[in-house]
Amino acid sequence: MFLYGQATGGAPAPNPLGTMLVPILILVIFYVIMFLPMRRRQKQLQNKLGSLKGGERVLLNSGIYGTVTRIMDDRFEVEVASNTRIQVAKNAVGAVIDLTQEVK
C-alpha cells in the first residue's frame, strides 16, 4: 500500500556523526583562532603586572600614560603629570611601556 509522502527507496539517512562533525570543527577552529591568543596576551600582561616596579611607564585602559610611583595590594599610584598622582586599580593597567625599545 502506498501512502502519500512516504519515500519509496529514497536516499539513505545521513550519518549523525557526519552532521555533528562540522559544527564541532567550526567551534574548535573558533577557539584556536580567538581564545588562545587572548589568553596568552592576558597571561603576559598578568606576568608584567606582577613584576611591575616603581618608575615604570604604563598605559591605562582609559588611554592615560603615566609612571608608577607606588604599588599597593590592590592598586597602583600613577603620576600622570608633575605633582599629579592618581590611584588606579591593578586591572585598569592596559599595557606596560617598554622604554628600551626604539620607537619606529
C-alpha positions as CSV (number, residue, x, y, z in Angstrom):
1,M,0.0,0.0,0.0
2,F,1.4,3.4,-1.0
3,L,0.8,6.4,1.4
4,Y,1.2,9.9,0.3
5,G,4.6,11.4,1.3
6,Q,6.1,8.1,2.0
7,A,9.5,7.5,0.5
8,T,9.9,4.6,-1.8
9,G,13.6,3.6,-1.7
10,G,14.9,7.2,-1.4
11,A,18.3,8.3,-0.3
12,P,19.7,6.7,3.0
13,A,19.5,8.7,6.2
14,P,22.6,10.9,6.7
15,N,25.2,9.8,9.2
16,P,24.6,11.7,12.5
17,L,28.3,11.7,13.3
18,G,29.0,13.5,10.0
19,T,26.4,16.1,10.6
20,M,27.7,16.9,14.1
21,L,31.3,16.9,13.0
22,V,31.0,20.2,11.0
23,P,29.7,22.4,13.9
24,I,32.2,20.8,16.3
25,L,35.0,21.5,13.9
26,I,33.9,25.1,13.5
27,L,33.8,25.6,17.3
28,V,37.4,24.1,17.6
29,I,38.7,26.4,14.9
30,F,37.0,29.4,16.5
31,Y,38.5,28.6,19.9
32,V,42.0,28.3,18.4
33,I,41.8,31.5,16.5
34,M,40.0,33.7,19.1
35,F,40.5,32.5,22.6
36,L,44.1,31.0,22.7
37,P,45.8,34.3,21.6
38,M,43.6,36.3,24.0
39,R,44.5,34.0,26.9
40,R,48.2,34.2,26.0
41,R,48.1,38.0,25.9
42,Q,46.3,38.1,29.3
43,K,48.9,35.9,30.9
44,Q,51.7,38.1,29.6
45,L,50.0,41.2,31.0
46,Q,49.5,39.5,34.4
47,N,53.1,38.5,34.5
48,K,54.2,42.1,33.7
49,L,51.9,43.5,36.3
50,G,53.2,41.0,38.9
51,S,56.8,42.2,38.2
52,L,56.0,45.9,37.9
53,K,58.2,48.2,39.9
54,G,58.1,51.9,40.7
55,G,59.3,54.1,38.0
56,E,58.0,52.1,35.1
57,R,55.7,53.7,32.4
58,V,52.2,52.2,32.0
59,L,49.3,52.8,29.7
60,L,45.9,52.7,31.5
61,N,42.8,51.4,29.8
62,S,41.4,54.9,29.7
63,G,44.3,56.0,27.4
64,I,46.3,57.8,30.1
65,Y,50.0,57.4,30.2
66,G,51.8,57.6,33.5
67,T,54.7,56.4,35.7
68,V,54.1,54.1,38.6
69,T,55.2,55.7,41.8
70,R,53.8,53.4,44.5
71,I,52.5,49.8,44.5
72,M,49.8,48.8,46.9
73,D,48.0,45.5,47.4
74,D,45.0,46.1,45.0
75,R,46.0,49.3,43.2
76,F,48.9,51.5,41.8
77,E,49.6,55.1,42.3
78,V,50.4,56.6,38.9
79,E,52.0,60.0,38.3
80,V,50.4,61.4,35.1
81,A,51.9,64.9,35.3
82,S,54.4,66.7,37.6
83,N,52.8,66.6,41.1
84,T,49.6,64.9,39.8
85,R,49.2,61.4,41.1
86,I,46.1,59.2,40.7
87,Q,45.4,55.8,42.3
88,V,44.1,53.2,39.8
89,A,43.0,49.6,40.2
90,K,45.5,47.0,39.0
91,N,43.2,45.8,36.3
92,A,43.0,49.3,34.9
93,V,46.5,49.0,33.5
94,G,46.3,48.0,29.9
95,A,50.0,47.8,29.0
96,V,53.4,48.2,30.4
97,I,55.5,50.5,28.2
98,D,59.0,49.2,27.5
99,L,61.3,52.2,27.3
100,T,64.2,50.2,26.0
101,Q,62.6,49.5,22.6
102,E,63.2,52.1,19.9
103,V,60.3,54.0,18.5
104,K,59.9,53.3,14.8
